[in-house]
Amino acid sequence: MKLLFVCLLLGSLAMTPQPPKTKVIAHRGAWKNTNVPENSIAALQHAIALKCYGSEFDVHLSADSVPFVLHDHSIQGVFIEKTSAAELSKIKLSNGEALPTLESYLLAGKNQTQTRLILEIKTSQLGKARSLALTKKCVELVTKAGVASITDYIAFDFDVCLEVKKLSPRAHVQYLNGDKTPGQLAAAGLDGFDYHFSVLQKNENWLADAHQRKLSTNAWTVNDETIMQWLMDRHVEMITTNEPEKLIQLLNK
């Protein structure tokens, strides 16, 4: 009888759905431990080689409306939004790679399906209209490159997130700024949040609330193992990190 009870208990546990394993997002690609520039095509390729779930990258608009991949608003003293694409294309990264256009970056990530392209639309320093113009260009290029099925969007500007959903209703869009509750995101038709881990530590119930609403959850930028584990214990769906290798190792323990 006791043996039967144990067998039934083990069978019940085996049938209980387990929370999905946290996924790894390489922040600006896998660059820190590979000695390549962040947001470079080489960093994207390293993230793909690591089999990361996603590789995040940042996009700005040139003066003549060509999107380029870079985190900061300027590089080598050159302000992206006030410089032509022809001039920006002359800039070389530290590994000799040209400053990538969004189109070249998307094409570099196209012929694979294991690593999603996590496209951050940067907030323009020249005003809301420019941010929305960049949004339109990004959606157009993602469609043109044929990578819509592996591309997700993130942005700090809530209006930009809404614009992506307007232009591409099936796109997966997460909000970055941390000032909206899961209920507000769901009401707006967004797919989830990608918040700094400190926001989630202060609002711990947001993770459970988001899960109940079937919203996706992501935390940035987490490089400390203790915080990684804290988030994993609360079943965060994704963690964005400069240390994808460390997170992969932790997940595989």
C-alpha positions as CSV (number, residue, x, y, z in Angstrom):
1,M,0.0,0.0,0.0
2,K,2.8,2.4,1.0
3,L,4.6,1.5,-2.3
4,L,1.5,2.2,-4.3
5,F,1.1,5.6,-2.6
6,V,4.7,6.5,-3.4
7,C,4.2,5.5,-7.0
8,L,1.0,7.6,-7.3
9,L,2.8,10.6,-5.7
10,L,5.7,10.3,-8.1
11,G,3.3,10.0,-11.0
12,S,1.4,13.0,-9.9
13,L,4.6,15.1,-9.7
14,A,5.7,13.9,-13.1
15,M,2.4,15.1,-14.6
16,T,2.6,18.5,-12.9
17,P,3.6,21.2,-15.4
18,Q,7.0,22.6,-14.6
19,P,7.7,26.3,-15.2
20,P,9.6,26.9,-18.4
21,K,13.3,27.4,-18.1
22,T,14.6,31.0,-18.1
23,K,15.9,32.1,-21.5
24,V,19.2,33.9,-22.2
25,I,19.3,37.2,-24.0
26,A,22.8,38.5,-24.9
27,H,22.8,42.2,-24.2
28,R,24.2,43.9,-27.3
29,G,25.3,40.5,-28.5
30,A,28.0,38.3,-26.9
31,W,30.9,40.8,-26.7
32,K,32.2,41.0,-23.2
33,N,34.0,37.7,-23.1
34,T,34.7,37.4,-26.8
35,N,36.7,40.6,-27.2
36,V,34.5,42.0,-30.0
37,P,32.7,45.3,-30.0
38,E,29.2,45.4,-28.5
39,N,26.4,45.7,-31.1
40,S,28.7,44.4,-33.8
41,I,27.8,41.7,-36.3
42,A,30.6,39.7,-34.7
43,A,28.9,40.0,-31.3
44,L,25.6,38.8,-32.9
45,Q,27.4,35.8,-34.4
46,H,28.9,34.9,-31.0
47,A,25.5,35.0,-29.4
48,I,24.2,32.7,-32.1
49,A,27.1,30.3,-31.6
50,L,26.3,30.2,-27.9
51,K,22.7,29.3,-28.8
52,C,21.3,32.2,-26.9
53,Y,17.5,32.6,-27.1
54,G,18.0,36.2,-28.2
55,S,20.6,38.8,-29.0
56,E,19.6,42.4,-28.2
57,F,20.8,45.4,-30.2
58,D,20.1,49.2,-30.4
59,V,19.1,51.2,-33.4
60,H,19.3,55.0,-34.3
61,L,18.3,56.9,-37.4
62,S,20.9,58.8,-39.5
63,A,20.2,62.4,-40.6
64,D,19.0,61.0,-44.0
65,S,16.8,58.3,-42.4
66,V,19.0,55.2,-42.6
67,P,18.9,53.1,-39.4
68,F,22.2,52.2,-37.8
69,V,23.1,49.8,-35.0
70,L,24.7,51.4,-32.0
71,H,23.9,51.9,-28.4
72,D,25.1,55.4,-27.8
73,H,23.9,58.5,-29.6
74,S,27.4,59.2,-30.9
75,I,30.5,57.3,-31.9
76,Q,34.0,58.6,-32.2
77,G,32.6,62.1,-31.7
78,V,30.1,61.7,-34.5
79,F,26.4,62.3,-33.6
80,I,24.4,59.6,-35.4
81,E,21.2,61.6,-35.9
82,K,23.0,64.6,-37.4
83,T,25.2,62.6,-39.8
84,S,24.5,61.2,-43.2
85,A,24.6,57.4,-43.9
86,A,27.5,57.9,-46.3
87,E,29.6,59.4,-43.5
88,L,28.5,56.9,-40.9
89,S,29.4,54.0,-43.2
90,K,33.0,55.2,-43.2
91,I,33.3,54.6,-39.4
92,K,35.1,51.4,-38.3
93,L,34.6,49.5,-35.1
94,S,37.6,48.3,-33.1
95,N,37.6,44.9,-34.9
96,G,37.7,46.6,-38.3
97,E,34.0,46.0,-39.0
98,A,32.0,48.8,-40.5
99,L,29.4,50.5,-38.3
100,P,26.5,48.2,-39.2
101,T,23.3,49.5,-40.8
102,L,20.2,47.8,-39.5
103,E,19.7,46.1,-42.9
104,S,23.2,44.5,-42.8
105,Y,22.7,43.4,-39.2
106,L,19.3,41.8,-39.9
107,L,20.7,40.0,-42.9
108,A,23.6,38.7,-40.8
109,G,21.1,37.2,-38.4
110,K,18.7,35.9,-41.0
111,N,19.7,32.4,-41.9
112,Q,19.1,30.8,-38.5
113,T,16.1,30.3,-36.2
114,Q,17.5,29.6,-32.8
115,T,18.5,33.1,-31.8
116,R,15.8,35.9,-31.9
117,L,16.8,39.4,-32.9
118,I,15.8,41.7,-30.0
119,L,15.5,45.2,-31.7
120,E,15.6,48.2,-29.3
121,I,14.3,51.3,-31.0
122,K,16.3,54.1,-29.3
123,T,14.5,57.2,-28.2
124,S,15.5,60.1,-30.4
125,Q,17.2,63.2,-28.9
126,L,15.6,65.2,-31.7
127,G,12.0,64.7,-30.7
128,K,9.1,62.3,-30.8
129,A,8.5,62.6,-34.5
130,R,12.0,61.2,-35.1
131,S,11.4,58.3,-32.8
132,L,8.3,57.4,-34.6
133,A,10.0,57.8,-38.0
134,L,12.7,55.4,-36.8
135,T,10.0,53.0,-35.7
136,K,8.4,52.9,-39.1
137,K,11.8,52.4,-40.8
138,C,12.7,49.5,-38.4
139,V,9.4,47.7,-39.1
140,E,9.8,48.2,-42.9
141,L,13.4,46.8,-42.9
142,V,12.5,43.8,-40.7
143,T,9.7,43.0,-43.2
144,K,12.0,43.6,-46.2
145,A,14.8,41.4,-44.8
146,G,12.3,38.6,-44.2
147,V,13.1,38.3,-40.4
148,A,9.8,39.3,-38.9
149,S,9.3,35.8,-37.5
150,I,12.5,36.0,-35.5
151,T,12.4,39.6,-34.5
152,D,11.0,41.1,-31.3
153,Y,10.9,44.9,-30.4
154,I,11.7,46.7,-27.2
155,A,11.6,50.5,-26.4
156,F,11.7,52.9,-23.5
157,D,9.1,55.2,-25.3
158,F,5.6,53.8,-24.7
159,D,4.3,55.6,-27.9
160,V,7.0,53.8,-29.9
161,C,5.8,50.4,-28.5
162,L,2.2,51.3,-29.5
163,E,3.3,52.3,-32.9
164,V,5.1,49.0,-33.6
165,K,1.9,47.2,-32.7
166,K,-0.1,49.5,-35.0
167,L,2.3,48.9,-37.9
168,S,2.8,45.2,-37.2
169,P,0.0,43.8,-35.0
170,R,1.6,40.3,-34.8
171,A,5.0,41.6,-33.7
172,H,6.1,40.8,-30.1
173,V,6.7,44.1,-28.3
174,Q,8.0,44.6,-24.7
175,Y,8.1,47.9,-22.8
176,L,11.4,48.9,-21.1
177,N,10.8,51.9,-18.9
178,G,9.5,50.2,-15.8
179,D,6.6,52.6,-15.0
180,K,3.6,50.5,-16.3
181,T,2.0,47.7,-14.4
182,P,1.3,44.4,-16.1
183,G,-2.4,45.4,-16.2
184,Q,-1.6,48.6,-18.0
185,L,0.5,46.8,-20.5
186,A,-2.2,44.2,-21.2
187,A,-4.8,46.9,-21.6
188,A,-2.6,48.6,-24.2
189,G,-2.2,45.4,-26.2
190,L,1.5,45.0,-25.6
191,D,3.1,41.6,-25.1
192,G,5.0,42.1,-21.9
193,F,7.7,43.9,-20.1
194,D,11.5,44.1,-20.2
195,Y,12.3,45.9,-16.9
196,H,15.5,46.6,-15.0
197,F,15.8,44.0,-12.3
198,S,15.6,46.6,-9.6
199,V,12.0,47.4,-10.7
200,L,11.0,43.8,-10.3
201,Q,12.7,43.6,-6.9
202,K,10.6,46.6,-5.8
203,N,7.4,45.2,-7.4
204,E,7.9,41.5,-6.9
205,N,4.2,40.7,-7.5
206,W,4.5,42.0,-11.1
207,L,6.1,38.8,-12.2
208,A,3.3,36.6,-10.9
209,D,0.7,39.1,-12.2
210,A,2.3,39.1,-15.7
211,H,2.4,35.3,-15.7
212,Q,-1.3,35.2,-14.9
213,R,-2.0,37.6,-17.8
214,K,0.2,35.5,-20.1
215,L,2.6,38.5,-20.7
216,S,6.2,37.8,-21.4
217,T,8.7,38.9,-18.7
218,N,12.3,40.0,-19.1
219,A,14.8,41.6,-16.8
220,W,17.8,43.7,-17.7
221,T,20.9,44.0,-17.4
222,V,21.7,41.2,-15.0
223,N,25.3,40.2,-14.5
224,D,25.3,39.1,-10.9
225,E,24.7,35.4,-10.2
226,T,22.7,36.1,-7.0
227,I,20.3,38.3,-8.9
228,M,20.1,35.9,-11.8
229,Q,19.1,33.1,-9.3
230,W,16.5,35.4,-7.6
231,L,14.8,36.0,-10.9
232,M,15.0,32.4,-12.0
233,D,13.4,31.3,-8.7
234,R,10.5,33.6,-9.6
235,H,10.3,32.1,-13.1
236,V,11.2,35.2,-15.1
237,E,10.9,34.2,-18.7
238,M,14.1,35.9,-20.0
239,I,17.2,37.5,-18.5
240,T,19.2,40.0,-20.5
241,T,22.9,40.0,-19.6
242,N,26.4,41.0,-20.6
243,E,27.5,37.6,-19.3
244,P,25.5,35.1,-21.3
245,E,28.1,32.4,-20.7
246,K,27.7,32.8,-16.9
247,L,23.9,32.6,-17.2
248,I,24.1,29.5,-19.4
249,Q,26.3,27.8,-16.9
250,L,24.0,28.7,-14.0
251,L,21.0,27.4,-15.9
252,N,22.8,24.1,-16.6
253,K,23.7,23.4,-13.0
